[in-house]
Amino acid sequence: MKTAQKLTLIAGLLAVSGSASADLTNGPDPYAAGYGFDTPSEASWGNWNRGNAGTLYAEWDSFVDNSYPGIRTAAPDVGSAGTTDANIGWNAGTFAAGSGNLYSFSVAENFTASLSGATDNQPLRAALQFETWGVQMDYNSLLLNGVAPTFTTQTFYDGNYESSFGPVELVQYLAYWDLSGPASNYLFSFGSAEHSLSLGQVAIDIGPGADPVTSVPLPAAVWLFGAGFMGLLGLNRKKGLAA
């Protein structure tokens, strides 16, 4: 049976199952050793702690939220910090299955995650981490306020992950954007090119970025070469004057 067909069957079972649990239970802990998610304090792309002044954080694992009744939107359920508002939304035809994952067996899926909050860091780095099951994300769809990421990479892949629902293709992914300064709102958009993507988890972190001019020191050998070169210039100048 193809992966998409398996996920269609899974979604039908989950939709009527009252005992199904969220992805952290059904799937791996994405922060566990060997998997792809990182906190900004431990990641190579970050240098801050969640909750630090001027940083923003929001994370979703189960996309079911009664604070937005009748709307295809959910507030963060894993945690948030520094935000005045944070929510994730999805298009018609996509639904929260009994597992808490977002899924569709009929339409290509489109997601938007919106964060607002005060941060005066200049420059900024905004990082998006997500986990999908089955059909993969259309990575060309990844945008922040209409701009493509500075960097993207697949951080974990298992083409035959043994979940509690049977084998699935499990992917964890990272994208980040280097920004010159803060925005009034951060709108992330991403989606699939076809149906049968199951969105398992999303984490967003925004904090201080690296200044490409001042944060990367020149190697000591460069300074030594420069000093030696200037010395030779000075010596040649003195010889010229003496002549």
C-alpha positions as CSV (number, residue, x, y, z in Angstrom):
1,M,0.0,0.0,0.0
2,K,1.4,3.5,-0.9
3,T,2.2,6.0,1.8
4,A,-0.6,8.4,0.8
5,Q,-3.2,5.5,0.9
6,K,-1.9,4.5,4.3
7,L,-2.3,8.0,5.6
8,T,-5.8,8.3,4.2
9,L,-6.8,5.2,6.1
10,I,-5.0,6.5,9.2
11,A,-6.8,9.8,9.1
12,G,-10.1,8.1,8.8
13,L,-9.4,6.0,11.9
14,L,-8.0,9.0,13.9
15,A,-11.0,11.2,13.1
16,V,-13.3,8.8,14.9
17,S,-10.9,7.8,17.6
18,G,-11.4,9.5,21.0
19,S,-8.4,7.9,22.5
20,A,-5.8,9.0,19.9
21,S,-2.9,11.1,21.3
22,A,-0.7,13.9,19.9
23,D,2.4,13.5,17.9
24,L,4.8,13.6,20.8
25,T,3.1,10.4,22.0
26,N,2.4,8.8,18.6
27,G,5.8,9.8,17.1
28,P,9.3,10.5,18.3
29,D,10.3,13.4,20.6
30,P,11.8,15.7,17.9
31,Y,14.2,17.1,20.5
32,A,15.6,13.7,21.5
33,A,19.1,12.7,20.6
34,G,19.4,11.7,16.9
35,Y,16.3,13.7,15.8
36,G,16.1,17.0,14.1
37,F,14.7,19.7,16.4
38,D,16.9,22.0,18.5
39,T,16.3,24.7,21.0
40,P,18.0,28.0,20.0
41,S,20.4,27.7,23.0
42,E,21.8,24.4,21.7
43,A,21.5,24.9,17.9
44,S,24.2,26.1,15.6
45,W,21.7,28.6,14.2
46,G,20.9,30.2,17.5
47,N,22.6,31.9,20.4
48,W,19.8,32.7,22.8
49,N,17.5,31.0,25.3
50,R,13.7,30.8,24.8
51,G,12.1,33.4,27.0
52,N,15.0,35.9,26.8
53,A,14.0,39.5,26.5
54,G,13.5,40.5,22.9
55,T,13.0,36.9,21.6
56,L,9.8,35.2,20.4
57,Y,8.8,31.6,20.6
58,A,5.8,29.5,19.7
59,E,5.3,25.8,19.2
60,W,2.5,23.5,18.2
61,D,2.1,19.7,18.5
62,S,-1.7,19.3,18.6
63,F,-3.5,21.6,16.3
64,V,-6.8,21.7,18.1
65,D,-7.7,24.9,20.0
66,N,-11.1,26.0,21.4
67,S,-10.0,29.6,21.7
68,Y,-10.7,30.0,18.0
69,P,-14.1,28.4,17.7
70,G,-15.4,27.8,14.2
71,I,-12.1,29.0,12.6
72,R,-9.3,26.9,11.1
73,T,-6.8,28.3,13.5
74,A,-4.9,27.1,16.6
75,A,-2.9,28.8,19.4
76,P,0.4,27.2,20.5
77,D,-0.1,24.2,22.7
78,V,3.5,23.2,23.5
79,G,4.6,26.7,24.6
80,S,5.2,30.3,23.7
81,A,7.2,33.3,25.0
82,G,7.5,36.9,24.2
83,T,4.5,37.0,21.8
84,T,1.4,39.2,22.1
85,D,-0.3,36.9,19.6
86,A,0.6,33.6,18.0
87,N,-1.5,31.3,15.9
88,I,-1.4,28.8,13.0
89,G,-4.0,28.5,10.3
90,W,-4.9,26.1,7.5
91,N,-7.0,26.0,4.4
92,A,-10.4,24.4,3.9
93,G,-10.3,20.7,3.3
94,T,-7.5,20.3,5.8
95,F,-8.5,19.2,9.3
96,A,-7.1,18.3,12.7
97,A,-7.3,14.5,12.9
98,G,-7.8,12.7,16.2
99,S,-4.0,12.5,16.6
100,G,-3.8,16.3,16.7
101,N,-1.9,16.3,13.4
102,L,-3.2,18.4,10.4
103,Y,-4.1,16.3,7.4
104,S,-6.1,16.3,4.2
105,F,-7.0,13.4,1.9
106,S,-8.5,15.7,-0.8
107,V,-6.6,19.0,-1.2
108,A,-3.1,20.4,-1.3
109,E,-2.5,21.9,2.2
110,N,-1.6,25.5,2.9
111,F,-0.5,26.7,6.4
112,T,0.3,30.1,7.9
113,A,1.9,30.8,11.2
114,S,1.6,34.3,12.6
115,L,3.7,35.8,15.5
116,S,3.5,39.3,16.9
117,G,5.7,40.6,19.7
118,A,8.3,43.2,20.6
119,T,11.9,42.6,19.7
120,D,14.5,45.3,19.0
121,N,17.3,43.0,17.9
122,Q,19.2,44.1,14.9
123,P,19.9,41.9,13.0
124,L,17.4,39.2,13.6
125,R,17.3,35.4,12.8
126,A,13.9,33.7,12.5
127,A,13.9,29.9,12.6
128,L,11.1,27.5,11.5
129,Q,11.3,23.8,12.4
130,F,8.6,21.4,11.3
131,E,7.8,17.6,11.2
132,T,5.7,15.9,8.4
133,W,4.5,12.4,7.9
134,G,3.7,10.9,4.5
135,V,3.8,13.4,1.6
136,Q,6.6,16.0,2.2
137,M,6.3,19.7,2.3
138,D,6.8,21.7,-0.9
139,Y,10.0,23.4,0.2
140,N,9.7,26.1,-2.4
141,S,6.6,27.3,-0.6
142,L,8.5,28.3,2.5
143,L,8.2,32.1,3.0
144,L,8.4,34.7,5.8
145,N,6.6,37.9,5.0
146,G,6.8,36.9,1.3
147,V,10.6,36.2,1.4
148,A,12.4,32.9,0.8
149,P,14.6,31.5,3.6
150,T,18.3,32.3,3.9
151,F,19.0,28.6,4.7
152,T,17.1,25.3,4.6
153,T,18.0,21.8,5.4
154,Q,16.4,18.4,6.2
155,T,17.5,17.6,9.8
156,F,16.0,14.1,10.1
157,Y,14.6,11.5,7.6
158,D,13.2,8.0,8.1
159,G,11.5,6.6,5.0
160,N,9.9,3.8,6.9
161,Y,9.4,5.0,10.4
162,E,7.5,2.5,12.5
163,S,4.8,4.6,14.1
164,S,1.9,3.2,16.1
165,F,-0.2,3.4,12.9
166,G,2.3,1.5,10.8
167,P,5.3,2.6,8.6
168,V,5.3,6.2,7.5
169,E,7.8,8.6,5.9
170,L,8.9,11.0,8.6
171,V,10.8,14.2,7.9
172,Q,12.0,17.0,10.2
173,Y,13.2,20.2,8.6
174,L,14.8,23.5,9.4
175,A,14.6,26.9,7.6
176,Y,15.8,30.2,8.9
177,W,15.8,33.8,7.7
178,D,18.4,36.5,8.4
179,L,16.7,39.8,8.8
180,S,18.1,43.3,9.0
181,G,15.7,44.3,11.7
182,P,12.3,43.7,13.5
183,A,8.9,43.6,11.8
184,S,5.5,44.4,13.2
185,N,4.3,40.9,12.4
186,Y,6.0,37.7,11.3
187,L,3.9,35.6,8.8
188,F,5.3,32.2,7.9
189,S,3.6,30.4,5.0
190,F,4.3,26.9,3.8
191,G,2.4,24.0,2.3
192,S,2.3,20.8,0.2
193,A,2.0,20.4,-3.6
194,E,-0.6,17.6,-3.1
195,H,-2.8,16.1,-0.5
196,S,-1.9,13.5,2.2
197,L,0.7,15.5,4.0
198,S,0.4,15.1,7.8
199,L,1.8,18.0,9.8
200,G,3.0,16.7,13.1
201,Q,4.8,19.6,14.8
202,V,5.9,23.2,14.2
203,A,8.4,25.3,16.3
204,I,9.3,29.0,15.6
205,D,12.0,30.9,17.3
206,I,13.0,34.5,16.6
207,G,16.1,36.1,18.2
208,P,19.3,38.0,17.7
209,G,21.1,37.2,14.4
210,A,24.7,37.3,13.4
211,D,26.1,40.5,12.0
212,P,28.1,39.3,8.9
213,V,30.4,42.4,9.2
214,T,31.3,42.5,12.8
215,S,30.7,39.0,14.1
216,V,33.2,37.0,12.0
217,P,36.8,38.0,13.0
218,L,39.6,37.7,10.5
219,P,42.0,34.8,11.1
220,A,45.2,35.8,12.9
221,A,47.2,34.8,9.9
222,V,45.4,37.6,7.9
223,W,46.4,40.2,10.5
224,L,50.0,39.0,10.5
225,F,50.1,39.1,6.7
226,G,48.6,42.6,6.8
227,A,51.1,43.9,9.4
228,G,54.0,42.3,7.5
229,F,52.8,43.8,4.2
230,M,52.5,47.3,5.7
231,G,56.0,46.9,7.2
232,L,57.5,46.1,3.7
233,L,55.7,49.1,2.3
234,G,57.2,51.3,5.0
235,L,60.7,49.9,4.4
236,N,60.5,50.4,0.7
237,R,59.3,54.0,1.2
238,K,62.4,54.8,3.4
239,K,64.7,53.3,0.8
240,G,63.1,55.5,-1.8
241,L,63.6,58.6,0.3
242,A,67.2,57.7,0.9
243,A,67.9,57.4,-2.8
